[in-house]
Amino acid sequence: MLSTRKSQFKKLWKSSVAGQTEGESSSLFEALKGITKSMDSKDLKACAQAKEGDAGTCWILPSDSIQVQGAVVRPEVLCCKVFRWFDLSLENESVKRLPICTTEDGASNKTCCNPFHYGRVVSFVSRPLPPLESPLKGKSTRYTKASHSEGSVSGDSAFSELSCSQSSSPITGRGDSKSRRCQQQQSESGMWGESTSASGYTESFSQDTERDRSLHSDAESWLMMAYWEGNDRVGRRRTFNNSSVHVHYSGEAQLEKSFCISSIKNKRRSEAAEKKRLQIGSGFQLWRTSDFKVYFYNASQQTMYVQSPTLACPEIYPEEEIVKAIPAGCVAEIFDWQQALVLERYLRNSELLRFPFDVTAVRVSMVSGWGPGHRRPTIMQCPCWLTAFFGSRD
């Protein structure tokens, strides 16, 4: 029995990226051996079979931190380095648990260490809002440089200096030529929500200025998604009220609620769209947290691209800062309801826009990038992409 377990551990090590990488990995070998000593041969065999798209069950191990290569490391971080990302820094990088994991934090001093239940964190710095030329509501507001990382709002952030107590309402104003050029594109891509014109949007919300802090008219669902191929929306909009959803093309759904792209038919589908759809694979996962944030996990083998108003509003900042790349296996915060409320109030009191702008709309291009550095100047030239509208926070 002991020899069987020893043999299974060697197979587990050989299946890891650390076991297949030349260099100093003896310390990782000993550390992994130490934290898995409570596992029997059957458990070790199951661990060796885990992979992206078929993560398997949780690896329940003691949650105590250990000393590895001069750093104090949590066991799940160690497993992520050993089995997924050998270049993961044990001191300066972090991982985030995915919604497919069923283990609760702090449960009996145990934790899940399955590396395919975690994503490698990518942090985007949210830009501060520039000063308004005129005071807000007759009250002087001074903006300072923001210090924002991994979704937290610091005390000197431009986001935090605006009160979030105001109810949301349509955003109108005057803009420059760049804003006018974006008008048609945004109306067609769903950036105006359910309406297809600025007037329709204004009329639909004119009676709703006292609504609660939910930023979308559908109070029962927190997420609505529309699928696009180029400048054509294909299929019906999907709404979700579960806290997480898996968008994929192939393989089995990893979450209870899913959106399978392969089921969407299009008689006019282009060859480029057909080719790109095949590369979506396991797609991505979206989920909301109790602190009113939305996270994105790239479960595919390709880089995905996201444009979110709470990361950088396209009507304020240069184009090269708008689109964010999320590599395969990585997780990032892509939306913050609190910041969206602040951004909406800011735009409502500015003169940047000639047309309504939906601060809850996030656009995701699967596989293809757009904007500066890419051959496609706009997302509407990408073969397959999605618009996600984030509604009720409750």
Disulfide bonds with the S-S distance in Angstrom:
none
